[in-house]
């Protein structure tokens, strides 16, 4: 079991290097952004991102997942190439016209989004960025399907470094403000497209298959409503804040959201390795126990991140941002908890994945979205950004519960409820101490909160969480990573 977990962790680390780049740039540049941008500017960027997510949902058509699925229905390399080129034709013929239409409607969209036509250039840059982001989904999906995880990581890392450098130049050097942020993202995506699309398609004939197109669009059609509901679940709170509060509140909330998103980085990198891992081991006799054990470790790691982010966000924001942004820390624990439940929902989503019951996905996320919209409508006018944060946390908890119930009925997994409850009790107790005690001064707070976070693994160990020999086997698995040619990580054999 532990060798299998070692392999999963290895792929998680490799994909993590590649998939978390944009979020990493957004976080590391917070001191720059909060110095050169106002909270209102930061709020407009969040609203442009909201529009971009709507367009990306429509333009991507679920192709990132659909290509990955259809690719493996064929054993013939030529047929697999046809899947790739067919998806490219679909993107060019269906997705890009949506982008052109959005460009033509730029004026009305800007006023609807921000209330002012003066941000039209921001919206245009945001739309163009979505166009190239949509195109990039194809080569990235192909790299994952081919198992070229290190090429995936290198390409994403190059995009991250380019975007980081350009953002510093445009925002700090040329003082372009929010337009500089959007322009740096756009140029980084264009450059990576110019390199990665030809490399991925090299040697392929640009064939089109009606059969593959039907399969790609059919599966992608299920993904569009799910993705659209997911967008509303994640992003609609900004528009409620803009409508019932101010752009200033949107900016503060978006900064707090960025801190909560640290858990999303860990969750998404794990999910990229988790999905193929679940399929790979589904026929093993110990598969349910293996999935349960991984879930326990996942809760431990993500819970540790939640504790650290929630306790230290106030001090970190005070160090990184100007005083105008300091109140953003109040929403962080709630938003970090929302991402925690989202990540746990992905992990327990085993039954739906294995039985390919994709019809449940839009129903589940749709129910959580309706709850989210209702809570935002009820709470934001009175409590503003705190109301939005609570609405997000409660909605993602409901989403997780629905995922868990449906998946468990389709594929029962013997989750280690006692161990998970022990982790939850320790995390909540430490957070209560760290957040309720008056530490007397800023630096006392930093030191003692950090000590509480660092003490959490020791308390977990002292509580008897680990079975005899379990910790030693985990340490052994972590020290035996080694790469094979071609960028794959050695499985190491069964236990």
C-alpha positions in Angstrom: 0.0 0.0 0.0 2.7 2.5 0.9 4.6 2.0 -2.3 1.4 2.9 -4.2 1.0 6.0 -2.0 4.6 6.9 -2.8 3.8 6.8 -6.5 0.7 8.9 -6.1 2.7 11.5 -4.1 5.4 11.5 -6.7 3.0 12.3 -9.5 1.3 14.9 -7.3 4.6 16.7 -6.8 5.5 16.7 -10.5 2.1 18.0 -11.6 2.1 20.4 -8.7 5.2 22.1 -10.2 3.2 22.7 -13.4 -0.4 23.3 -12.5 0.0 25.8 -9.6 2.0 28.4 -11.6 -0.7 31.1 -12.1 -1.9 30.9 -8.5 1.7 31.0 -7.3 2.4 34.1 -9.3 -0.8 35.8 -8.1 0.2 35.1 -4.5 3.9 36.0 -4.7 3.0 39.3 -6.4 0.6 40.4 -3.7 3.0 42.9 -2.1 3.5 44.4 -5.6 -0.2 44.5 -6.4 -1.3 45.9 -3.1 1.3 48.7 -3.4 0.6 49.8 -6.9 -3.2 48.9 -7.1 -6.0 50.2 -5.0 -8.6 47.9 -3.5 -11.0 49.1 -6.2 -8.5 48.1 -8.9 -8.1 44.7 -7.3 -11.9 44.4 -7.3 -12.1 45.2 -11.0 -9.5 42.5 -11.7 -11.7 40.0 -9.8 -14.7 41.0 -11.9 -12.8 40.6 -15.1 -11.7 37.2 -13.9 -15.4 36.4 -13.3 -16.2 37.2 -16.9 -13.2 35.3 -18.1 -14.3 32.2 -16.2 -17.8 32.4 -17.8 -16.2 32.6 -21.3 -13.7 29.8 -20.5 -16.5 27.5 -19.4 -18.3 28.0 -22.7 -15.2 28.0 -24.9 -13.4 25.0 -23.4 -16.5 22.8 -23.8 -15.0 20.4 -21.3 -12.3 19.5 -23.9 -9.5 19.2 -21.3 -11.2 16.2 -19.7 -12.9 14.9 -22.8 -9.6 14.6 -24.8 -8.1 12.8 -21.9 -11.0 10.3 -21.8 -11.5 9.8 -25.6 -7.7 9.5 -26.2 -7.6 6.3 -24.1 -10.5 4.6 -25.9 -8.1 3.9 -28.8 -5.0 1.7 -28.8 -3.9 2.7 -32.2 -1.5 5.8 -32.1 -2.9 7.1 -35.3 -6.4 7.1 -33.9 -5.1 8.9 -30.8 -3.6 11.6 -32.9 -6.9 12.0 -34.7 -8.6 12.6 -31.3 -6.1 15.4 -30.7 -6.5 17.1 -34.1 -10.3 16.7 -34.0 -10.4 18.5 -30.6 -8.3 21.3 -32.2 -10.8 21.7 -35.0 -13.6 21.9 -32.5 -11.9 24.6 -30.5 -11.1 26.6 -33.6 -14.6 26.3 -35.2 -16.8 26.6 -32.1 -14.9 28.1 -29.2 -13.1 31.0 -30.9 -16.3 32.5 -32.4 -17.5 32.9 -28.8 -14.4 34.9 -28.1 -15.0 37.1 -31.1 -18.6 37.7 -30.1 -17.4 38.7 -26.6 -15.0 41.2 -28.1 -17.8 42.7 -30.2 -19.9 43.1 -27.1 -17.0 44.5 -25.0 -18.7 47.8 -24.3 -22.0 46.5 -22.8 -20.1 43.7 -21.0 -17.8 46.3 -19.3 -20.7 48.5 -18.1 -22.6 45.4 -16.8 -19.5 44.1 -15.1 -18.0 47.2 -13.5 -20.6 49.9 -13.9 -18.1 52.1 -15.9 -17.0 52.1 -19.6 -13.5 53.3 -18.5 -12.4 49.7 -17.9 -13.1 48.5 -21.5 -9.4 47.9 -22.2 -9.2 45.7 -19.1 -12.1 43.6 -20.3 -10.6 43.2 -23.8 -7.3 42.0 -22.4 -9.2 39.6 -20.2 -11.1 38.2 -23.1 -8.0 37.7 -25.2 -6.3 35.9 -22.3 -9.2 33.5 -22.2 -8.9 32.7 -25.9 -5.3 31.6 -25.6 -6.0 29.9 -22.3 -8.6 27.8 -24.0 -6.2 26.8 -26.8 -3.6 25.8 -24.2 -5.9 23.3 -22.6 -5.4 21.0 -25.6 -1.6 20.5 -25.5 -1.7 20.3 -21.7 -4.3 17.5 -21.9 -2.2 15.7 -24.5 0.9 15.9 -22.3 -1.0 14.4 -19.4 -2.4 11.6 -21.6 1.1 10.8 -22.9 2.4 10.7 -19.3 4.9 13.5 -20.1 4.6 15.0 -16.7 8.0 16.7 -16.7 7.3 18.4 -20.0 4.0 19.5 -18.6 5.8 20.9 -15.5 8.6 22.6 -17.5 6.1 24.3 -19.9 3.9 25.6 -17.0 7.0 26.8 -15.1 8.2 28.7 -18.2 4.8 30.4 -18.3 4.9 31.2 -14.6 8.4 32.8 -14.8 7.5 34.8 -17.9 4.2 36.1 -16.4 6.1 37.0 -13.1 8.8 39.0 -14.9 6.3 40.8 -17.2 4.0 41.7 -14.3 6.9 43.3 -12.4 7.9 45.3 -15.5 4.4 46.4 -16.4 3.1 47.2 -12.9 6.1 48.4 -11.1 8.2 49.7 -14.0 5.7 51.1 -16.4 2.9 51.8 -13.9 0.2 50.2 -16.0 -1.8 49.2 -13.0 -4.5 46.5 -13.5 -3.9 46.6 -17.3 -0.3 45.6 -16.7 -1.5 42.6 -14.7 -3.8 41.4 -17.5 -1.3 42.2 -20.2 1.5 40.1 -18.5 -0.9 37.1 -18.3 -1.9 37.5 -21.9 1.7 37.7 -23.3 2.8 34.7 -21.2 -0.1 32.6 -22.6 0.6 33.7 -26.2 4.2 32.8 -26.0 3.5 29.4 -24.5 0.9 28.7 -27.2 3.4 29.7 -29.9 5.8 27.1 -28.5 3.6 24.3 -27.2 0.9 23.9 -29.8 3.3 23.2 -32.7 5.4 20.9 -30.5 2.4 18.9 -29.5 1.0 18.7 -33.1 4.4 18.0 -34.7 4.1 15.2 -37.2 0.4 14.9 -37.0 -2.0 15.1 -39.9 -4.8 17.6 -39.2 -7.5 14.9 -39.6 -11.1 15.3 -38.4 -13.2 12.4 -37.1 -17.0 12.7 -36.8 -17.0 9.8 -34.5 -14.4 11.3 -32.1 -16.0 14.7 -32.5 -19.4 13.3 -31.3 -17.7 11.6 -28.4 -15.8 14.7 -27.4 -18.8 17.0 -27.7 -21.1 14.5 -26.0 -18.8 14.1 -22.9 -18.0 17.8 -23.0 -21.7 18.7 -22.9 -21.9 17.1 -19.5 -18.9 19.1 -18.3 -20.3 22.5 -19.4 -23.2 22.8 -17.0 -21.1 21.4 -14.2 -18.3 23.9 -15.0 -20.9 26.7 -15.2 -22.4 25.9 -11.9 -18.9 25.5 -10.5 -18.1 29.0 -11.8 -21.2 30.4 -10.0 -20.2 28.6 -6.8 -16.8 30.1 -6.9 -17.2 33.5 -8.4 -20.8 34.9 -8.1 -20.0 36.3 -4.6 -17.9 39.0 -6.2 -20.9 40.2 -8.2 -23.1 40.2 -5.1 -20.5 42.3 -3.3 -20.2 44.7 -6.2 -24.0 45.1 -6.3 -24.8 45.2 -2.6 -21.5 46.7 -1.3 -18.6 48.4 -3.2 -15.7 47.7 -5.4 -13.5 48.3 -2.4 -15.2 45.3 -0.6 -14.7 43.2 -3.8 -11.0 44.0 -3.7 -10.6 43.1 0.0 -12.6 39.9 -0.4 -10.5 38.9 -3.5 -7.3 39.4 -1.5 -8.6 37.2 1.3 -9.7 34.7 -1.4 -6.2 34.6 -2.7 -5.0 33.4 0.7 -7.7 30.8 1.0 -6.7 29.6 -2.5 -3.4 28.3 -1.1 -5.4 25.2 -0.2 -6.7 25.1 -3.7 -3.2 24.8 -5.1 -2.5 21.7 -3.0 -5.9 20.3 -3.8 -5.7 20.7 -7.6 -2.2 19.3 -7.8 -3.2 16.3 -5.9 -6.4 15.8 -8.0 -4.4 15.6 -11.2 -2.5 12.6 -9.9 -5.5 11.2 -7.9 -7.8 10.7 -10.9 -5.6 8.3 -12.9 -4.5 6.7 -9.6 -8.1 5.7 -8.8 -8.5 4.1 -12.2 -5.2 2.3 -12.0 -5.9 0.5 -8.8 -9.7 0.0 -9.1 -9.3 -3.7 -9.7 -7.0 -4.4 -6.8 -8.5 -6.3 -3.9 -7.2 -3.7 -1.4 -8.5 -0.7 -3.5 -11.2 0.5 -1.0 -8.8 0.4 1.9 -6.1 2.1 -0.2 -8.5 4.9 -1.1 -9.5 5.3 2.6 -6.0 5.5 3.8 -5.1 8.2 1.2 -8.2 10.2 2.2 -7.0 10.2 5.8 -3.5 11.5 4.8 -5.1 14.0 2.5 -7.2 15.4 5.4 -4.1 15.6 7.6 -2.1 17.6 5.0 -4.9 19.9 3.9 -6.0 20.4 7.5 -2.4 21.4 8.4 -2.5 24.0 5.6 -5.9 25.3 6.7 -4.6 25.8 10.2 -1.5 27.6 9.1 -3.3 29.9 6.6 -6.2 30.7 9.0 -4.0 31.5 12.0 -1.3 33.5 10.3 -3.3 35.3 7.6 -3.8 38.5 9.7 -0.1 38.9 10.3 1.0 37.9 6.8 -1.4 40.3 5.2 -0.3 43.1 7.5 3.3 42.5 6.3 2.6 42.0 2.6 -0.1 44.6 2.0 -0.8 48.3 2.6 -3.2 49.2 5.5 -6.1 49.7 3.1 -6.1 45.9 2.5 -5.6 44.7 6.1 -9.3 43.9 6.8 -9.1 41.1 4.2 -7.8 38.7 6.8 -11.3 38.3 8.4 -12.6 36.2 5.5 -9.6 33.9 5.2 -10.5 31.1 7.7 -14.0 30.7 6.1 -12.7 30.7 2.5 -9.8 28.3 3.4 -12.4 26.0 4.9 -14.5 26.2 1.7 -11.4 25.1 -0.3 -10.8 22.3 2.3 -14.3 20.9 1.7 -13.9 21.3 -2.0 -10.7 19.3 -1.9 -12.3 16.6 0.3 -15.2 16.4 -2.1 -12.9 15.6 -5.0 -11.1 12.9 -3.0 -14.3 11.1 -1.9 -15.8 11.4 -5.5 -14.7 7.8 -6.2 -18.0 6.1 -7.0 -19.1 8.7 -9.5 -15.7 8.5 -11.2 -15.3 4.7 -11.4 -18.9 4.2 -12.5 -18.8 7.1 -14.9 -22.0 8.5 -13.5 -21.4 12.0 -14.9 -25.1 12.8 -14.8 -24.8 13.3 -11.0 -22.2 16.0 -11.3 -24.4 18.9 -12.6 -27.2 17.9 -10.2 -24.9 18.0 -7.2 -23.0 21.1 -8.0 -26.3 22.7 -9.2 -27.9 22.1 -5.8 -24.8 23.6 -4.0 -24.9 26.6 -6.3 -28.6 27.3 -5.6 -27.8 27.2 -1.9 -24.8 29.5 -2.5 -26.8 32.1 -4.5 -29.5 32.1 -1.8 -27.1 32.5 1.0 -25.3 35.3 -0.8 -28.5 37.1 -1.5 -29.5 36.8 2.2 -26.2 37.5 3.9 -24.2 39.9 1.6 -26.5 43.0 1.9 -26.2 42.9 5.7 -22.7 41.4 6.4 -20.9 42.2 3.1 -17.7 40.2 2.6 -18.2 38.2 5.8 -21.6 37.1 4.5 -20.0 36.1 1.2 -17.3 34.1 3.0 -19.8 32.2 5.2 -22.0 31.5 2.2 -19.1 30.0 0.3 -18.0 27.8 3.3 -21.5 26.4 3.9 -22.1 25.8 0.2 -18.9 23.9 -0.3 -19.6 21.8 2.8 -23.0 20.9 1.3 -21.3 20.1 -2.0 -18.9 17.8 -0.2 -21.7 16.0 1.7 -23.7 15.4 -1.5 -20.6 14.1 -3.3 -19.7 11.8 -0.4 -23.2 10.3 0.0 -23.8 9.6 -3.7 -20.2 8.2 -4.3 -20.4 6.0 -1.2 -23.6 4.4 -2.4 -22.0 3.7 -5.8 -18.7 2.5 -4.3 -18.5 2.0 -0.6 -15.1 3.0 1.0 -14.3 2.1 4.6 -13.1 5.6 5.6 -11.2 5.9 8.8 -13.7 8.2 10.6 -12.1 7.9 14.0 -8.7 9.0 12.8 -10.3 11.9 10.8 -12.3 13.0 13.8 -9.1 13.1 15.8 -7.4 15.3 13.2 -10.4 17.7 13.2 -10.5 18.0 17.0 -6.8 18.9 17.2 -7.0 21.4 14.3 -10.1 23.2 15.7 -8.7 23.3 19.2 -5.4 24.8 18.0 -7.3 27.4 15.9 -9.5 28.4 18.8 -6.4 29.0 21.0 -4.6 30.9 18.3 -7.5 33.1 17.3 -9.1 33.8 20.7 -6.1 34.5 22.9 -4.8 38.1 23.0 -1.1 37.8 22.3 -0.3 41.3 23.4 1.7 42.4 20.3 2.1 41.8 16.6 5.3 39.8 16.8 4.2 37.8 19.8 1.2 36.8 17.7 3.4 35.8 14.9 5.6 33.7 17.1 3.0 31.9 19.2 0.6 31.3 16.3 3.5 29.8 14.3 4.4 27.6 17.2 0.8 26.4 17.4 0.9 25.4 13.8 4.2 23.6 14.1 3.0 21.8 17.2 0.0 20.3 15.4 2.0 17.3 13.9 3.5 16.6 17.3 0.0 16.6 18.9 -1.2 14.3 16.1 1.6 11.9 16.8 1.1 12.1 20.6 -2.6 11.4 20.2 -1.8 7.9 18.9 -3.0 8.7 15.4 -0.3 6.5 13.7 -0.5 2.8 14.0 2.6 0.8 14.9 5.1 0.9 12.1 3.0 3.2 9.9 5.2 6.2 10.4 8.4 4.3 9.6 6.8 2.9 6.4 5.7 6.4 5.4 9.3 7.7 5.9 10.7 4.9 3.9 8.3 5.6 1.0 9.2 9.3 1.0 12.9 8.6 0.8 12.7 6.2 -2.2 11.6 8.6 -4.9 13.6 8.2 -8.1 12.9 9.3 -11.6 12.9 7.0 -14.6 13.8 8.1 -18.2 10.9 10.0 -19.8 9.9 11.8 -16.7 7.9 9.0 -15.1 8.2 8.1 -11.4 8.9 4.5 -10.5 5.9 2.6 -9.1 8.1 0.6 -6.9 5.9 -2.5 -7.0 3.1 -3.7 -4.8 3.5 -3.9 -1.1 
